[in-house]
Amino acid sequence: MDSNSQNIPTQSEEEVLKHLRSCLDETSEDQAIYFRIAAVLSSKISEGYFEAGEWLPSHRSLARSFDVNLTTITKSLNYLKDRGVISAQAGKGTVVRGRALDHTPPSYDVPDVTPEIDLSVHTQTLDAVKSILQDGASEFFASATSEIYSYYPAAGDTHSLDTARKWTRLLGFEETESSLAVTAGAQHALLIALSACMQRGDVILAPTVVYQGLKSSAKMLGLGILPVQIDEDGIIPDELEKSLRNPRVKALFVMPNFDNPTTITMSKERRAAIARIAKAHSLILIEDDVYRPLATDDLTSLRRLYPEGTFYFYSLSKVITPGCRFGILAYPPAFANAVATASRGSVWMPERYSLAIARWLIQSGAGREILKITRKTNVTRHEIARQILGPQLLQTREEGNIIWLPMATEAQAKQMKDRLAARGVGVSASDVFKIGENGQPDGIRIYKSSAKNEDEWRIALRTIASQFHQMN
Ligand SMILES: Cc1ncc(COP(=O)(O)O)c(C=O)c1O
């Protein structure tokens, strides 16, 4: 909502009401008014504008300010009460309990009807990869079976850490040479990083449209998220500086390579500017690099520029297969204990069979082979997309597995998604990635890796192209 909101205890009630009223304009007019008012109040609570224990303005004042009747305000407040965000105290008013609400449903909800060609989420579909994994199955199951009888250190045992280092070297990623933890995938690494360096009520900054898993973890941990404007090179340094005036801001989530969903890969200059600002303000960076193993050139990271303040992670999901829950997290050494605690307190230890698959993949060379197949498939599919959608729509790097198709407005992006769903093609629209209501850019995200083969990919692209041209 308001990216520069501060906790302002000295504001008069009139100023508070005026501010709340102005936030209503940023909510979507497609929603019922009681829900929009509830959304304004809950996001003000999550941003820390209202703190736990603080009293909300009276029903009557809220009704006057939002220009609605008392029944509507009661409905809004009941909505928040039912979810434990506020509580009513007879004769006294409404007090904030302090829990944040996120009105965006997680995007991996199973849709009512699964589209025939579901490109809304990454899936490993390649027969060549499946047969490599099937051939190795007896080996990795045998190796895990002898190890499933015991616990092991929360952030990874010697075997798993060796596996992580071997993969790190194979990819040429020096970022993960030291202070390493093995996690159950990148989402788990993200959760650990957030839990290790932030506390309930702290705020994380993120691009206006962002990987939805960040929103889920932040919600779970009671963290506020505030958006930072982006341009075609990612987070705008001046906008980042402005957001740092809010003393609750502790960290920035960033994907300098193959950003999800926008596919932006930041220039060297932009990385340097972001790292410089982060260093100057002791801002912690949470750097998600899940797609970088797809690159064939030596893309760098923010962790290389600012190792003492950056949590950095990636996993096997996007380059090998998502069901193998193996992630690698490099953290600033000062956070070693906090990382071990967060790992222990979340899943204790990644699951053994996934670790065994990862070890086999990395030691046998099968992982490298699958990576090559995945890159080659992505490049071939990119070329097909270039032919069918036209080159002007594809600004993204060809090895990446996402395509981001820009649309003028959120409504158009949603309409496009609905039209495609009705024709059997699943994609994601920008609304699920947004923080606040008015973020830009808008578009649809397409996982090119998720089509079962090139014929299916062509069918999906022709459907997308025809709908896109009808709408433009
Ligand atoms: C940007 C980003 N980070 C993290 C993840 C989660 O990856 P994992 O399957 O390793 O938990 C995803 C999955 O979609 C992602 O797109």
The ligand as a Gaussian input file, in Angstrom:
#p B3LYP/6-31G(d) Opt

LIG

0 1
 C       12.243000     -17.578000      -7.205000
 C       11.985000     -18.876000      -6.539000
 N       12.565000     -19.122000      -5.362000
 C       12.356000     -20.283000      -4.713000
 C       11.530000     -21.237000      -5.232000
 C       11.306000     -22.504000      -4.464000
 O       12.169000     -23.473000      -4.914000
 P       12.277000     -24.909000      -4.189000
 O       11.433000     -25.840000      -4.982000
 O       13.717000     -25.262000      -4.256000
 O       11.802000     -24.759000      -2.798000
 C       10.891000     -21.010000      -6.458000
 C        9.949000     -21.982000      -7.005000
 O        9.079000     -21.653000      -7.796000
 C       11.146000     -19.815000      -7.126000
 O       10.584000     -19.542000      -8.312000

